[in-house]
Amino acid sequence: MITDEQLNSYRLSGEMVRVVRDGIEDNDVKGIVVAWDDEHVLIRRRNRKVVKLDRCYIYQPLDEPRKSPEA
């Protein structure tokens, strides 16, 4: 699970993140961290729609190579 400190650094920097939900790369959510609570994170996508995701997914900067959820 991603920590509050990591989420806050992503939010403050405005850095695009990738949320890896499963083994299929097309299912990744890419956007900017907007807000979070104990269980969920709000990500604003490029089309300005907001997606509510679980904190148990893998959150990483978009410019880093994709991490596999199986690893």
Helices and strands as residue ranges (DSSP letters): H 4-13, E 16-20, G 25-27, E 29-36, E 40-45, E 50-54, E 58-61
